[in-house]
């Protein structure tokens, strides 16, 4: 009978693979999105999924410092979405004038 830790790590690796595939599809949406809002939303989703992926990998390898990296990446991801949104709004206002 398999050990509980082996089953846990197997499940976490399956989650990591699923997250990686879904990040790839979000990356496709970000590249092919017909509007800027689709691209910004896809970038935000990619950031969130990468944070979850880092957290899952932190559980697999058992390193606590990766949780700190998740927090730092969350702040950077949030700021990047805010900057992208602001730049789109500025470009939209400039084109209307």
C-alpha positions as CSV (number, residue, x, y, z in Angstrom):
1,X,0.0,0.0,0.0
2,X,1.4,3.4,-1.0
3,X,2.5,5.8,1.6
4,X,0.3,8.9,2.3
5,X,3.1,11.3,1.5
6,X,3.7,9.6,-1.8
7,X,0.0,9.9,-2.7
8,X,0.0,13.6,-1.5
9,X,3.1,14.4,-3.7
10,X,1.6,12.6,-6.7
11,X,-1.7,14.6,-6.3
12,X,0.3,17.9,-6.0
13,X,2.3,17.1,-9.1
14,X,-0.9,16.4,-11.0
15,X,-2.2,19.8,-9.8
16,X,1.0,21.5,-10.9
17,X,0.7,19.9,-14.4
18,X,-2.9,21.0,-14.6
19,X,-2.0,24.6,-13.6
20,X,0.9,24.6,-16.1
21,X,-1.5,23.6,-18.9
22,X,-4.1,26.2,-17.9
23,X,-1.4,28.9,-17.7
24,X,-0.5,28.0,-21.3
25,X,-4.1,28.5,-22.4
26,X,-4.3,31.8,-20.6
27,X,-1.0,32.8,-22.3
28,X,-2.7,32.0,-25.6
29,X,-5.7,34.2,-24.6
30,X,-3.3,37.0,-23.7
31,X,-1.5,36.8,-27.0
32,X,-4.6,36.3,-29.2
33,X,-7.2,38.3,-27.2
34,X,-9.2,40.6,-29.5
35,X,-9.4,43.4,-26.9
36,X,-7.0,44.9,-24.4
37,X,-9.4,44.0,-21.6
38,X,-9.0,40.3,-22.5
39,X,-5.3,40.6,-22.4
40,X,-5.2,42.4,-19.1
41,X,-7.6,39.8,-17.6
42,X,-5.5,37.0,-18.9
43,X,-2.4,38.6,-17.4
44,X,-4.1,38.8,-14.1
45,X,-5.2,35.2,-14.2
46,X,-1.7,34.1,-15.2
47,X,-0.3,35.9,-12.2
48,X,-2.8,34.2,-9.9
49,X,-2.1,30.8,-11.3
50,X,1.6,31.2,-11.1
51,X,1.2,32.1,-7.4
52,X,-0.8,29.0,-6.8
53,X,1.8,26.9,-8.8
54,X,4.6,28.2,-6.6
55,X,2.6,27.4,-3.5
56,X,2.0,23.9,-4.7
57,X,5.6,23.4,-5.6
58,X,6.6,24.7,-2.1
59,X,4.5,21.9,-0.6
60,X,6.1,19.3,-2.9
61,X,9.7,20.3,-2.2
62,X,9.0,21.3,1.5
63,X,10.7,24.7,1.3
64,X,9.2,27.4,3.4
65,X,10.9,30.4,1.7
66,X,8.8,29.8,-1.4
67,X,5.8,31.1,0.5
68,X,7.6,34.4,0.8
69,X,8.3,34.4,-2.9
70,X,4.5,33.8,-3.5
71,X,3.7,37.0,-1.5
72,X,6.3,39.0,-3.4
73,X,5.1,37.7,-6.7
74,X,1.5,38.6,-5.7
75,X,2.5,42.2,-5.1
76,X,4.4,42.4,-8.4
77,X,1.5,40.8,-10.3
78,X,-1.0,43.2,-8.7
79,X,1.1,46.2,-9.6
80,X,1.7,45.0,-13.2
81,X,-2.1,44.7,-13.7
82,X,-2.7,48.2,-12.3
83,X,0.0,49.7,-14.5
84,X,-1.4,47.9,-17.6
85,X,-4.9,49.0,-16.9
86,X,-3.8,52.6,-16.3
87,X,-1.8,52.6,-19.5
88,X,-4.8,51.3,-21.5
89,X,-7.0,54.0,-20.0
90,X,-4.5,56.7,-20.8
91,X,-4.2,55.5,-24.4
92,X,-8.0,55.4,-24.7
93,X,-8.4,58.9,-23.3
94,X,-5.7,60.2,-25.7
95,X,-7.4,58.6,-28.7
96,X,-10.8,60.1,-27.8
97,X,-9.4,63.7,-27.7
